[in-house]
């Protein structure tokens, strides 16, 4: 089979398409022939060598994709050859054939394409737990979404709006601002402005009343964490779930005490801990898509053979939606 591999850590140029042996079926697994593979920034970190990576050289990136079950281990029940499935946390996904633990398979309903599944599973399940578990968004809440034009950002905007919240986004360019507005944000500000003041003014209930701040800020940038605290109200919440812009400054617990503000962290895999939970959340995510509460922006696709170019594009920060690799 063909796979996108690399033998040493480095830039996109280390990635090459090679023929390697097919993975052998193991107990508790199914073999999936991929039709679409999701590219995520974690793959960039792994390629550079500063993020955990499974296996030995030649390394194969990719943890998210969708395809058709081609082989099923004898001890696996409930999954058959020919089933359309997706996965969000099975290693070695940048290949034509991927061995996926059966308890990590999510079956695809009619109406959800392979491209849809590969584009939405990881980011969609992330957005889903953020608005339900990290902070339960409700009618009337005022929400800040960092990196609002990114994959998770656009989904967060839509899920918050579906719950009756007002949403303000932050992006790095006018083009990304338009993408976040198209996703449904009520207002979007740019990082290179005095966005803290702008957000506080936006949150004021009228021109005569001092700004009171937002109910929650979803921060995936990291280096902006203290500014996120500045724009949430007394007793507000900051959800920290990423460090795309660098490590955050240490948080003084006395500030939390004095303002009664809450800081909570977020990691998807602390919320999806069983096959049943994975299936339930996946079904809810697909229902949101099929019933129109969640719309995906058109993904940018690259051939698997052009994986290096896909990595360069993602690292350029020019993308506003999901990037897919097509075997």
C-alpha positions in Angstrom: 0.0 0.0 0.0 1.0 3.6 -0.3 1.5 5.9 2.7 2.9 9.3 3.4 5.9 8.8 5.5 9.0 10.5 6.9 12.3 9.1 8.3 13.6 12.2 10.1 12.0 15.1 11.8 12.0 18.4 10.0 10.0 20.6 7.5 7.4 19.5 5.0 10.2 18.3 2.6 10.8 15.2 4.8 7.4 13.8 3.7 7.3 11.4 0.8 4.8 8.9 -0.6 6.2 5.4 -0.4 5.1 1.8 -0.8 5.1 0.0 2.6 3.6 -3.4 3.8 -0.1 -3.4 4.6 -0.9 -3.5 8.4 -1.8 -7.0 9.6 -5.2 -7.4 11.2 -5.0 -7.8 15.0 -7.4 -8.7 17.7 -9.9 -6.0 18.4 -9.3 -4.1 15.2 -10.7 -3.5 11.7 -8.8 -2.5 8.6 -10.2 0.6 6.9 -9.4 1.6 3.3 -9.3 5.4 3.6 -11.3 7.7 1.2 -10.5 11.0 3.0 -8.0 11.9 5.7 -8.1 14.9 8.0 -4.9 17.0 8.4 -4.5 18.7 11.8 -2.0 21.0 13.3 -0.9 18.2 15.7 0.5 16.5 12.6 2.8 19.5 12.1 4.0 19.2 15.7 4.6 15.5 15.2 6.5 16.0 11.9 8.7 18.6 13.6 9.5 16.2 16.5 7.9 18.2 19.4 4.8 16.1 19.9 4.1 12.5 20.8 4.3 10.1 17.9 3.5 6.4 17.7 5.9 3.9 16.2 9.4 4.0 14.7 10.7 5.2 11.3 9.3 5.3 8.7 6.8 7.4 10.7 3.2 7.8 9.4 1.2 10.8 10.5 -2.5 11.2 10.7 -5.1 10.3 13.3 -8.4 11.2 11.6 -10.1 9.8 8.5 -13.0 8.0 6.9 -13.4 5.1 4.6 -14.7 1.5 4.1 -14.1 -1.5 6.3 -12.1 -4.0 4.4 -11.3 -6.6 7.1 -12.6 -7.4 10.5 -10.8 -9.3 13.3 -12.6 -12.5 14.4 -13.3 -11.2 17.9 -15.0 -7.9 16.7 -18.8 -7.7 16.8 -21.1 -5.2 15.3 -18.9 -4.1 12.4 -18.9 -5.7 9.0 -16.8 -5.6 5.8 -18.2 -2.8 3.7 -19.4 -0.6 6.5 -18.8 3.2 6.0 -16.9 4.5 9.1 -14.9 7.3 10.4 -12.2 7.6 13.1 -10.7 10.4 15.0 -7.9 8.9 17.1 -6.2 6.0 15.3 -2.6 6.4 14.4 -0.9 6.0 11.0 -3.9 7.5 9.2 -1.9 8.9 6.3 -2.1 5.7 4.3 -4.4 3.8 2.0 -5.1 1.2 4.7 -5.3 1.9 8.4 -5.7 -0.5 11.3 -8.4 1.0 13.6 -9.3 -0.3 17.1 -12.9 -1.4 16.8 -13.9 0.7 19.8 -12.7 3.9 18.1 -14.8 3.3 14.9 -17.8 5.6 14.3 -20.3 4.4 11.7 -21.4 7.0 9.2 -25.1 7.5 8.6 -26.6 8.1 5.1 -26.1 11.7 4.1 -22.6 12.0 5.7 -19.9 11.6 3.1 -16.4 10.4 3.7 -15.1 14.0 3.2 -17.7 15.3 5.7 -16.6 12.8 8.3 -12.9 13.4 7.8 -13.5 17.1 8.0 -15.6 17.2 11.1 -14.9 14.4 13.5 -12.0 15.6 15.5 -12.8 19.3 15.3 -16.6 18.7 15.6 -16.3 16.5 18.7 -14.0 19.1 20.2 -16.5 21.9 19.6 -19.3 19.7 20.9 -17.7 19.0 24.3 -16.5 22.6 24.7 -20.1 23.9 24.5 -21.6 21.1 26.5 -19.1 20.0 29.1 -16.4 22.7 29.6 -19.0 25.4 29.7 -22.7 24.7 29.0 -23.6 27.5 26.6 -27.2 28.7 27.0 -29.7 31.2 25.7 -28.5 34.7 26.0 -24.8 34.0 26.8 -22.2 36.2 25.3 -19.3 34.2 24.0 -15.8 34.9 22.7 -14.3 32.5 20.2 -10.5 32.8 19.5 -9.2 31.7 16.0 -12.8 32.0 14.9 -12.1 31.3 11.2 -10.4 28.0 12.0 -12.0 24.6 11.8 -13.0 24.4 15.5 -13.7 28.1 15.6 -16.3 28.0 12.9 -18.0 25.0 14.4 -18.0 26.7 17.9 -19.7 29.7 16.5 -22.5 27.6 15.0 -23.1 25.5 18.0 -23.2 28.5 20.3 -25.6 30.3 18.0 -27.8 27.2 17.9 -28.1 27.5 21.7 -29.2 31.1 21.5 -25.9 32.8 22.4 -24.3 35.9 21.0 -20.9 35.3 19.6 -17.9 37.5 19.0 -14.9 36.2 17.1 -11.2 37.0 16.8 -9.2 36.4 13.6 -5.9 37.5 12.2 -7.0 39.0 8.8 -9.9 40.7 7.1 -10.4 37.6 4.9 -10.6 35.4 8.0 -13.0 37.9 9.6 -15.4 37.4 6.6 -15.2 33.6 7.1 -16.1 33.9 10.8 -19.0 36.2 10.0 -20.2 33.8 7.3 -20.2 31.1 10.0 -22.6 33.2 12.0 -20.6 35.4 14.4 -22.3 38.6 15.5 -19.1 40.6 15.3 -15.4 39.8 14.6 -12.4 41.8 15.6 -8.8 41.4 14.4 -5.9 40.5 16.7 -3.7 43.4 15.5 -6.2 45.9 17.0 -7.0 46.8 20.6 -9.4 43.9 20.6 -9.8 43.8 24.4 -11.3 47.3 24.4 -13.4 46.5 21.4 -14.8 43.4 23.0 -15.6 45.2 26.2 -17.4 47.9 24.3 -19.4 45.4 22.3 -20.4 43.6 25.5 -21.8 46.8 27.1 -25.6 46.6 27.4 -26.0 50.2 26.2 -23.9 53.3 25.5 -24.6 54.6 29.0 -23.7 51.4 30.9 -20.1 50.4 31.6 -18.9 47.3 29.8 -19.7 44.2 31.9 -17.7 41.6 30.0 -18.6 38.2 28.4 -19.8 35.0 30.0 -17.2 32.8 28.5 -14.1 32.9 26.3 -12.9 29.9 24.4 -9.1 30.3 24.1 -7.1 28.0 21.7 -4.3 30.5 21.3 -2.6 30.3 24.7 -0.6 33.4 24.6 -3.8 35.4 24.8 -5.0 33.8 28.0 -4.6 36.8 30.3 -6.5 39.0 27.8 -9.2 36.5 27.7 -9.6 37.0 31.4 -9.9 40.8 30.9 -12.9 40.4 28.6 -15.0 38.0 30.7 -17.3 39.3 33.4 -17.0 38.8 37.2 -17.9 35.1 37.7 -17.1 34.5 34.0 -15.3 31.5 32.6 -12.2 31.1 30.4 -11.9 27.7 28.6 -8.2 27.0 27.7 -7.9 24.3 25.0 -4.9 25.0 22.8 -1.6 26.8 22.4 -1.5 27.7 18.7 0.1 31.1 19.6 2.5 29.9 22.3 2.4 29.0 26.0 0.2 31.1 28.2 1.5 33.2 31.1 1.0 31.7 34.6 -2.3 32.5 36.1 -2.4 34.1 39.6 -4.9 32.1 41.7 -5.5 35.3 43.7 -6.9 36.9 40.6 -9.3 34.0 40.3 -10.3 34.5 43.9 -10.7 38.2 43.7 -12.8 38.1 40.5 -14.6 34.8 41.1 -13.6 33.9 37.6 -13.2 30.3 36.5 -10.3 28.8 34.4 -11.0 25.3 33.0 -8.9 23.2 30.7 -10.2 21.1 27.8 -9.0 17.9 26.2 -11.3 15.8 24.0 -10.0 12.5 25.2 -11.0 13.1 28.7 -14.6 13.3 27.5 -14.7 10.4 25.1 -13.6 7.4 27.2 -15.7 4.5 25.8 -17.1 3.2 22.6 -20.6 4.0 23.8 -19.7 7.6 24.5 -17.9 7.9 21.1 -21.0 6.5 19.3 -23.4 8.8 21.2 -21.4 12.0 20.6 -20.7 11.1 17.0 -24.4 10.5 16.4 -25.3 13.9 17.9 -22.7 15.6 15.8 -24.0 14.0 12.6 -27.6 14.9 13.6 -26.5 18.5 13.9 -25.1 18.4 10.4 -28.0 16.5 8.8 -30.6 18.8 10.4 -28.8 22.0 9.4 -27.5 23.3 12.8 -23.9 22.7 11.7 -22.6 23.6 8.2 -19.1 22.8 7.0 -17.1 25.2 5.0 -15.7 23.7 1.8 -12.5 21.8 2.7 -9.3 22.3 0.8 -8.2 19.0 -0.7 -4.7 17.7 -1.6 -3.7 14.3 -3.0 -2.0 12.1 -0.4 1.0 12.3 -2.7 1.0 16.1 -2.2 1.1 15.9 1.6 4.1 18.1 1.8 2.2 20.9 0.0 -0.7 20.4 2.3 1.6 20.8 5.3 3.0 24.0 3.9 -0.5 25.4 3.3 -1.6 24.6 6.9 1.6 26.2 8.3 1.1 29.3 6.3 -2.0 30.1 8.4 -3.8 31.0 5.2 -6.5 28.3 5.5 -9.9 29.0 6.9 -11.4 25.5 7.0 -10.4 21.9 7.0 -7.6 20.4 4.9 -8.1 16.9 3.6 -5.7 14.4 2.0 -7.3 12.1 -0.6 -5.6 8.8 -1.2 
